[in-house]
Amino acid sequence: MNKNNTSASDNRLRELSSAPVGRLLWKYSLPAVIGTVVTALYNLIDSIVIGHAIADPNVIAGIAVTFPVMTLSGALGMLIGAGAATRISIVLGQKDSRRAENILGNSVVLTIIIGICYMTSFYIFLDPILRMFGASDASIVYARQFMRWIIPGMVLINLTFSYNNIMRATGYPRKAMYTNMLGAALNAILAPLFLFGFGFGIWGAALATDISMLITAIWVLSHFFNPNNTITFHRGTYRLKWRIVKSILMIGMAPFLINLANAAINAIINGSLLRYGGDNAIAAIVAFNRYVTVFIFIVMGICQGMQPILGYNYGSGQYTRLFRTLRIAALSAMTVTTVGAIIAQIFPRGIASMFMQDEAQISAAVNCLSITTVSFWLVGFQIVCTNFFQSLGMAGKAIFLSLTRQIIFMVPLILILPNMFGLNGIWSAFPISDSVSTVLAIILVLWQIKRIKKLSSPAIS
């Protein structure tokens, strides 16, 4: 690396410790938010295109039962990608670029190994997995068609999003944004072309995603082969080292468990929905999931922008900047989810009509949205709190907090409330678990802030 390029990389890292926090968070979060929103929109477009290109209403329920499988794949990707990005931010804050490159090399090997394992498992046990996630005799036909084509692209999806996070964490937020925009633009063009133009059917949507992710994976990985960038792939960094693997997995365990819990809770929810509301109720969850995903992805973009700032300043002991970043990010995230909750309460029918044509499904989705989003305004704060602990490398606290909403609170409510209130009992579990888990998050974060101040008072006086 020449002197000018070294200076540019140093400047990128130096601003994490010296630039005004509000401006810095805006600089890092805005590209991340744009990228994640574009990603959410292409998922949204996928569902809209499928819902209107194929007349059979069972296609919506078929797509719904593939979400948990995709979430499970994403969980395994986040186990490596999020853990590696956080560890790299922290060690760069400690001025150890060589160790950061070792983490980079180890993470790509782990992603490929894990990807091969779950791809093989999904192909062998596809029908039982889809049945477990709520597929009926009518919907499994569509779910099977979609999954058989999307499975080969899952590793590409993991590589793309994992290394996009690392790209951002090493000082390239704008380039990371372009990665998401590239994949989304390709998918937005190819999915309608394959479904409406070529009449490929539901598997055409999966093929569009595969092609889009192949191109974006090549784009994002090429960044780390450029010797002029902050950290790069090097010979010798690919050999797995237990200390590095352990550090990646421990930090990545929190987002992994969040996504794993999402997959598990979706299996329980879909099973209950099939029992109390049939395929129409399962189709309704598509409208809910796709709608709230847009706002959750905005919050995740804020968290992605927050992560390198928190990790670097925690590693360098600048705790005043750390707390200020957390405060601004939490307020911004709550603003986003509050807007989402208000829109869902006012326009539930308009939202439902975007994804489906069948009147019975639309009515079911309106009821779903009206109940499930009552406390959605709190979700932004809860997500930021979880990412706060993850960004500091506090895996245990992040894991615990990530499990509260989906497992500790949601599962018992899903199992108990339908016995008393039927289908509405399932929908009511969402706002109740949102509220209780947010209260717990407030308590845990305030305790941690107090502990950091007590242990490091000279640094923040």
Disulfide bonds with the S-S distance in Angstrom:
none
